[in-house]
Amino acid sequence: MHNMHRRRAPATLVTACATHILHDGLSDLLYVMFPVWAREFALSFAQVGAMKTSYSGALALFQIPAGLLAERWGEARLLALGTAVCGLGFVSLGMAAGFGWLLALLFLAGVGSSVQHPLSSSLVSRAYEEGPRRLILGTYNFAGDLGKTTLPAAVALVTVWGGWRWATGSVGFLALAGAMGILLVLAGLAHEPAKQHRRTEASIREGEWGIQDFRSFVLLSTIHMIDSTTRTSLLTYLPFLLIAKGGTVEIIGLAVGLTFAGGAAGKFLCGAVAERLGIIRTVVLTEAATGAGILTLLFLPLHSVLVVLPLLGVALNGTSSVLYGSVADLVVPEKRSRAYGLFYTLGIGSGALSPTAYGVLSDWAGIPATLASIGILVLVTIPIATLLRTPLKVGSTRAP
């Protein structure tokens, strides 16, 4: 049994990381597509925001159902099914005839992608229950940034070469192949559905969500919501700032890739900083740097923006690695699928609503005013972070 676990844990981690690369890459290549669609279909900024809301809204709405369904059907099968649905959505995007079709197909793709974060996080945290769980979850989170870094840049190049329809259809087929791989690997590992785990006294005592420290969970979720709003809205409208500064589709793809390359480094750097400074000081540092970085973009020429974006990416994505790794310490093991679903729903849900609101603001006041508002809002997380008072311990490997 011990040897089986030793084989199963690395295979689970590798599959979860590959799935994270795929889904995050698919999600964030949309930032490259938005200006392309806006030009082809003559869309307003509010309509661009609505497209992001459609995708992220579906992503948010089905996080909790995904966690609950996994307790009945098993995480592996549901993860493969969701990835296939997401792939079908992207294949169909290549045939979209207008704004209404884009909205509907992005919603479908978002429904499929909603399974990835809660189920992969739960699979990985359970596979490494007795090991360095925070470090392993940090590795899993880093993998998502690899997808964010590579797929948007690749799709930008393919779009210039073969057109956006060919590009979105191709990545859709890639997702369908990924779904088959997930099913073959994870189903063969014979993971038990979460419902078969023993119901502990802690889970009964803490309620159906299994949250052991409700106050800390609320504070972490609030920071996560604002952080997600900042990241999603900035990346939705950053390409239009670049266009105003003379950027092309290739430049936009490069810019998004550079931002997420910095974000990938930030996942590790901020984890190391948290080991030294603690969770509260790390969050304060990264969010202050994010706000200052966004405001700085407004005054720089295009080439200087490209230099700053990787540095901004470090702060923009660094906070999330500290937050994600701390959630598992607050929830009993057999309830993690639904607790992660709740956590991601709150974050992605706020990120889903914000692009439409900021789109209306952009139509009214312009892109610079929108980005300035985003940069100021993220600073609200600083006083919230100071309320945590460290009930969480960086580097903890204990099971909740």
C-alpha positions as CSV (number, residue, x, y, z in Angstrom):
1,M,0.0,0.0,0.0
2,H,2.9,2.4,0.8
3,N,4.5,1.7,-2.5
4,M,1.2,2.3,-4.3
5,H,0.9,5.7,-2.6
6,R,4.5,6.5,-3.5
7,R,3.7,5.9,-7.2
8,R,0.3,7.5,-7.1
9,A,1.3,10.8,-5.5
10,P,3.8,11.9,-8.2
11,A,1.5,10.8,-11.0
12,T,-1.3,12.8,-9.5
13,L,0.8,15.9,-9.2
14,V,2.1,15.6,-12.7
15,T,-1.4,15.2,-14.1
16,A,-2.8,18.0,-12.0
17,C,0.0,20.3,-13.1
18,A,-0.5,19.4,-16.8
19,T,-4.2,20.0,-16.4
20,H,-3.5,23.4,-14.7
21,I,-1.2,24.4,-17.6
22,L,-3.9,23.6,-20.1
23,H,-6.9,25.2,-18.4
24,D,-5.1,28.4,-17.3
25,G,-3.6,28.8,-20.7
26,L,-7.0,28.5,-22.3
27,S,-8.5,31.0,-19.9
28,D,-5.8,33.6,-20.3
29,L,-5.4,33.4,-24.1
30,L,-8.8,35.1,-24.1
31,Y,-7.0,38.4,-23.2
32,V,-5.3,38.2,-26.6
33,M,-8.6,37.4,-28.4
34,F,-10.6,40.2,-26.9
35,P,-9.1,43.0,-29.0
36,V,-9.2,40.8,-32.1
37,W,-12.9,40.1,-31.5
38,A,-13.6,43.8,-30.6
39,R,-12.2,44.8,-34.0
40,E,-13.8,42.1,-36.1
41,F,-17.3,42.5,-34.5
42,A,-17.2,46.2,-33.7
43,L,-17.7,45.6,-29.9
44,S,-17.8,48.2,-27.2
45,F,-15.7,47.9,-24.0
46,A,-18.8,46.9,-22.1
47,Q,-19.3,44.0,-24.6
48,V,-15.7,43.0,-24.1
49,G,-16.3,43.0,-20.4
50,A,-19.4,40.9,-20.9
51,M,-17.5,38.3,-22.7
52,K,-15.0,38.0,-19.8
53,T,-18.0,37.9,-17.4
54,S,-19.6,35.1,-19.4
55,Y,-16.6,32.9,-19.2
56,S,-15.5,33.7,-15.6
57,G,-19.1,33.8,-14.4
58,A,-19.6,30.2,-15.6
59,L,-16.3,29.3,-14.0
60,A,-17.4,30.7,-10.7
61,L,-21.0,29.4,-10.7
62,F,-20.0,25.8,-11.1
63,Q,-17.0,25.6,-8.7
64,I,-19.1,24.5,-5.8
65,P,-21.3,22.1,-7.8
66,A,-18.0,20.6,-9.1
67,G,-16.8,20.0,-5.6
68,L,-20.1,18.4,-4.5
69,L,-20.4,16.2,-7.6
70,A,-16.9,15.0,-7.1
71,E,-17.9,13.5,-3.8
72,R,-20.4,11.2,-5.7
73,W,-18.7,10.6,-9.1
74,G,-15.0,10.9,-8.2
75,E,-12.7,13.7,-9.0
76,A,-10.8,12.0,-11.9
77,R,-13.9,11.3,-14.2
78,L,-15.4,14.8,-13.5
79,L,-12.1,16.5,-14.2
80,A,-11.8,14.7,-17.6
81,L,-15.4,15.5,-18.5
82,G,-15.1,19.1,-17.7
83,T,-11.9,19.4,-19.7
84,A,-13.6,17.8,-22.7
85,V,-16.5,20.3,-22.4
86,C,-14.1,23.2,-22.3
87,G,-12.3,21.9,-25.4
88,L,-15.6,21.6,-27.3
89,G,-16.4,25.2,-26.3
90,F,-13.1,26.4,-27.8
91,V,-13.5,24.3,-30.9
92,S,-16.9,25.9,-31.5
93,L,-15.5,29.4,-30.9
94,G,-13.6,29.0,-34.1
95,M,-17.0,29.0,-35.9
96,A,-18.7,31.9,-33.9
97,A,-20.6,34.3,-36.1
98,G,-21.1,37.2,-33.7
99,F,-21.2,38.6,-30.2
100,G,-24.1,36.4,-29.0
101,W,-22.4,33.3,-30.2
102,L,-19.2,34.4,-28.4
103,L,-21.0,34.9,-25.2
104,A,-22.8,31.5,-25.3
105,L,-19.7,29.5,-26.3
106,L,-17.5,31.3,-23.7
107,F,-20.1,30.3,-21.1
108,L,-19.9,26.7,-22.2
109,A,-16.1,26.7,-22.0
110,G,-16.2,28.3,-18.6
111,V,-18.6,25.6,-17.3
112,G,-16.1,22.9,-18.4
113,S,-13.1,24.7,-17.0
114,S,-14.8,25.2,-13.6
115,V,-13.9,21.7,-12.5
116,Q,-10.1,22.2,-12.7
117,H,-9.2,24.3,-9.6
118,P,-11.2,22.7,-6.9
119,L,-10.7,19.1,-8.1
120,S,-7.0,19.3,-8.9
121,S,-6.3,21.1,-5.7
122,S,-8.2,18.5,-3.7
123,L,-6.5,15.6,-5.5
124,V,-3.0,17.1,-4.9
125,S,-3.6,18.0,-1.3
126,R,-4.9,14.5,-0.5
127,A,-2.1,12.8,-2.4
128,Y,0.4,14.7,-0.2
129,E,-1.5,14.6,3.0
130,E,1.6,13.6,5.0
131,G,4.1,15.5,3.0
132,P,5.1,19.2,2.3
133,R,1.6,20.1,1.1
134,R,2.1,23.8,0.8
135,L,5.2,23.4,-1.2
136,I,3.5,20.9,-3.5
137,L,0.4,23.1,-3.9
138,G,2.9,25.9,-4.8
139,T,4.3,23.7,-7.5
140,Y,0.8,23.0,-8.8
141,N,0.0,26.7,-8.8
142,F,3.3,27.5,-10.6
143,A,2.3,25.1,-13.4
144,G,-0.8,27.2,-14.2
145,D,1.5,30.1,-14.9
146,L,3.4,28.1,-17.4
147,G,0.2,27.8,-19.4
148,K,-0.5,31.5,-18.9
149,T,2.9,32.4,-20.2
150,T,3.1,30.1,-23.2
151,L,-0.4,29.6,-24.7
152,P,-1.4,33.3,-25.1
153,A,1.9,34.1,-26.8
154,A,1.6,31.0,-29.1
155,V,-2.0,31.8,-29.9
156,A,-1.1,35.4,-30.8
157,L,1.5,34.1,-33.3
158,V,-0.9,31.6,-34.8
159,T,-3.6,34.2,-35.1
160,V,-1.3,36.5,-37.1
161,W,-0.3,33.5,-39.3
162,G,-3.6,31.6,-39.7
163,G,-6.4,33.7,-38.2
164,W,-8.1,33.6,-34.9
165,R,-10.7,31.0,-35.9
166,W,-7.9,28.5,-36.7
167,A,-6.1,29.4,-33.5
168,T,-9.1,28.9,-31.1
169,G,-10.1,25.6,-32.9
170,S,-6.6,24.2,-32.5
171,V,-6.4,24.8,-28.8
172,G,-9.9,23.3,-28.4
173,F,-8.7,20.0,-29.9
174,L,-5.6,20.2,-27.6
175,A,-8.0,20.3,-24.7
176,L,-10.0,17.3,-26.0
177,A,-6.7,15.3,-26.2
178,G,-5.9,16.5,-22.6
179,A,-9.3,15.2,-21.4
180,M,-8.4,11.7,-22.7
181,G,-5.1,11.8,-21.0
182,I,-6.6,12.8,-17.7
183,L,-9.0,10.0,-17.8
184,L,-6.4,7.4,-18.7
185,V,-3.9,8.4,-16.0
186,L,-6.1,9.4,-13.1
187,A,-8.8,6.7,-13.5
188,G,-6.0,4.1,-13.5
189,L,-4.8,5.4,-10.1
190,A,-8.1,4.4,-8.5
191,H,-8.7,7.4,-6.3
192,E,-11.6,7.1,-4.0
193,P,-14.4,9.7,-4.2
194,A,-14.2,12.1,-1.3
195,K,-17.5,10.8,0.1
196,Q,-15.8,7.5,1.0
197,H,-13.4,9.1,3.5
198,R,-14.3,8.7,7.2
199,R,-16.5,11.5,8.5
200,T,-14.4,12.9,11.4
201,E,-15.7,14.6,14.5
202,A,-14.1,17.8,13.3
203,S,-16.1,17.8,10.1
204,I,-19.3,17.3,12.1
205,R,-18.4,20.0,14.6
206,E,-17.4,22.6,11.9
207,G,-20.4,22.0,9.7
208,E,-20.9,20.8,6.2
209,W,-18.0,23.0,4.8
210,G,-15.5,21.6,7.3
211,I,-14.0,25.1,7.9
212,Q,-12.0,25.0,11.2
213,D,-11.1,28.7,11.3
214,F,-14.1,30.6,9.9
215,R,-12.7,34.1,10.6
216,S,-9.4,33.4,8.8
217,F,-11.2,31.8,5.9
218,V,-13.4,34.9,5.5
219,L,-10.4,37.3,5.6
220,L,-8.4,35.1,3.1
221,S,-11.4,34.9,0.8
222,T,-12.0,38.7,0.9
223,I,-8.4,39.4,-0.1
224,H,-8.7,36.7,-2.8
225,M,-11.8,38.4,-4.2
226,I,-10.1,41.8,-4.5
227,D,-6.9,40.3,-5.8
228,S,-8.9,38.3,-8.4
229,T,-10.9,41.4,-9.4
230,T,-7.6,43.3,-9.9
231,R,-5.9,40.6,-11.9
232,T,-8.9,39.8,-14.2
233,S,-9.9,43.4,-14.9
234,L,-6.3,44.6,-15.5
235,L,-5.6,41.8,-18.0
236,T,-8.9,42.4,-19.8
237,Y,-8.2,46.0,-20.5
238,L,-4.4,46.1,-20.6
239,P,-4.3,45.1,-24.3
240,F,-6.4,48.2,-25.1
241,L,-3.9,50.4,-23.3
242,L,-1.1,48.7,-25.3
243,I,-3.0,49.4,-28.6
244,A,-3.4,53.0,-27.6
245,K,0.4,53.1,-27.2
246,G,1.0,51.6,-30.6
247,G,0.9,47.8,-29.8
248,T,0.0,45.1,-32.3
249,V,-1.5,41.6,-31.7
250,E,2.0,40.1,-31.5
251,I,3.0,42.8,-28.9
252,I,-0.2,42.0,-26.9
253,G,0.7,38.3,-26.9
254,L,4.2,39.1,-25.8
255,A,3.0,41.4,-23.1
256,V,0.6,38.9,-21.6
257,G,3.3,36.3,-21.7
258,L,5.8,38.6,-20.0
259,T,3.2,39.4,-17.3
260,F,2.6,35.7,-16.5
261,A,6.3,34.9,-16.7
262,G,6.8,37.4,-13.9
263,G,3.7,35.8,-12.2
264,A,5.3,32.4,-12.4
265,A,8.4,33.7,-10.7
266,G,6.3,35.5,-8.2
267,K,4.6,32.2,-7.1
268,F,8.0,31.0,-5.9
269,L,9.5,34.3,-4.8
270,C,6.5,35.3,-2.7
271,G,6.5,31.9,-1.1
272,A,10.1,32.4,-0.1
273,V,9.4,35.9,1.1
274,A,6.5,34.6,3.2
275,E,8.8,32.1,4.9
276,R,10.9,35.1,6.1
277,L,8.3,37.9,6.6
278,G,5.1,35.9,7.3
279,I,1.8,35.9,5.4
280,I,0.5,39.3,6.5
281,R,3.7,41.3,5.5
282,T,4.0,39.4,2.3
283,V,0.4,40.2,1.2
284,V,0.9,43.9,2.2
285,L,4.1,44.0,0.1
286,T,2.7,42.3,-3.0
287,E,-0.5,44.3,-3.0
288,A,1.2,47.6,-2.5
289,A,3.6,46.8,-5.4
290,T,0.6,45.7,-7.6
291,G,-1.2,49.0,-7.0
292,A,1.9,51.1,-7.7
293,G,2.8,49.1,-10.7
294,I,-0.6,49.5,-12.4
295,L,-0.6,53.2,-11.9
296,T,3.0,53.4,-13.3
297,L,1.9,51.8,-16.6
298,L,-0.3,54.8,-17.4
299,F,2.7,57.1,-17.8
300,L,5.2,54.9,-19.6
301,P,5.8,54.5,-23.4
302,L,5.1,51.1,-25.0
303,H,8.6,49.6,-24.7
304,S,9.0,50.7,-21.1
305,V,5.6,49.0,-20.3
306,L,7.0,45.8,-21.6
307,V,10.0,46.1,-19.3
308,V,7.7,46.8,-16.3
309,L,5.1,44.1,-16.9
310,P,7.2,41.1,-15.7
311,L,7.9,42.9,-12.5
312,L,4.3,43.8,-12.1
313,G,3.5,40.1,-12.8
314,V,5.6,39.0,-9.8
315,A,3.4,41.1,-7.4
316,L,0.1,40.5,-9.4
317,N,0.3,36.7,-9.1
318,G,2.5,36.4,-6.0
319,T,-0.3,36.9,-3.5
320,S,-2.3,33.9,-4.7
321,S,0.4,31.4,-3.9
322,V,0.3,32.4,-0.2
323,L,-3.5,32.4,-0.1
324,Y,-4.1,29.1,-1.9
325,G,-1.6,27.2,0.2
326,S,-3.2,28.5,3.4
327,V,-6.8,27.3,2.6
328,A,-5.9,23.6,3.1
329,D,-4.8,24.4,6.7
330,L,-8.2,25.7,7.5
331,V,-10.4,22.8,6.3
332,V,-10.7,19.2,7.3
333,P,-9.4,16.8,4.6
334,E,-12.6,15.2,3.4
335,K,-14.3,18.5,2.8
336,R,-11.5,20.1,0.8
337,S,-13.2,19.7,-2.6
338,R,-16.2,21.8,-1.6
339,A,-14.2,24.2,0.5
340,Y,-11.8,24.9,-2.4
341,G,-14.9,25.2,-4.6
342,L,-16.3,27.9,-2.3
343,F,-13.0,29.7,-2.1
344,Y,-12.5,29.7,-5.9
345,T,-16.1,30.7,-6.4
346,L,-15.8,33.8,-4.3
347,G,-12.6,34.8,-6.1
348,I,-13.5,34.0,-9.6
349,G,-17.1,35.3,-9.1
350,S,-15.8,38.7,-8.1
351,G,-13.4,38.6,-11.0
352,A,-16.2,37.6,-13.4
353,L,-18.4,40.6,-12.5
354,S,-15.7,43.3,-12.5
355,P,-14.8,43.3,-16.2
356,T,-18.4,44.3,-17.2
357,A,-18.5,47.1,-14.6
358,Y,-15.1,48.3,-15.7
359,G,-16.1,48.1,-19.3
360,V,-19.0,50.5,-18.7
361,L,-16.5,52.8,-16.9
362,S,-14.1,52.5,-19.9
363,D,-16.8,53.5,-22.4
364,W,-17.6,56.5,-20.2
365,A,-14.2,57.7,-19.0
366,G,-11.6,55.8,-21.0
367,I,-9.1,53.1,-20.4
368,P,-6.6,55.2,-18.3
369,A,-9.3,56.0,-15.8
370,T,-10.3,52.3,-15.5
371,L,-6.7,51.2,-14.9
372,A,-6.3,53.9,-12.3
373,S,-9.4,52.7,-10.5
374,I,-8.1,49.2,-10.5
375,G,-4.7,50.2,-9.1
376,I,-6.3,52.1,-6.3
377,L,-8.9,49.4,-5.4
378,V,-6.2,46.7,-4.8
379,L,-4.7,48.8,-2.0
380,V,-7.9,48.0,0.1
381,T,-6.4,44.6,0.7
382,I,-3.7,46.0,2.9
383,P,-5.8,46.9,6.0
384,I,-7.7,43.6,5.5
385,A,-4.5,41.6,5.6
386,T,-3.5,43.2,8.9
387,L,-6.6,41.7,10.5
388,L,-5.3,38.1,10.0
389,R,-3.0,38.2,13.0
390,T,-1.3,34.9,11.9
391,P,-3.6,32.1,12.9
392,L,-1.9,30.5,9.9
393,K,1.6,29.2,9.9
394,V,3.8,29.5,6.8
395,G,5.3,26.1,5.9
396,S,2.8,24.1,8.0
397,T,2.5,20.5,6.8
398,R,0.1,19.3,9.3
399,A,-3.3,18.0,8.3
400,P,-6.1,20.2,9.5
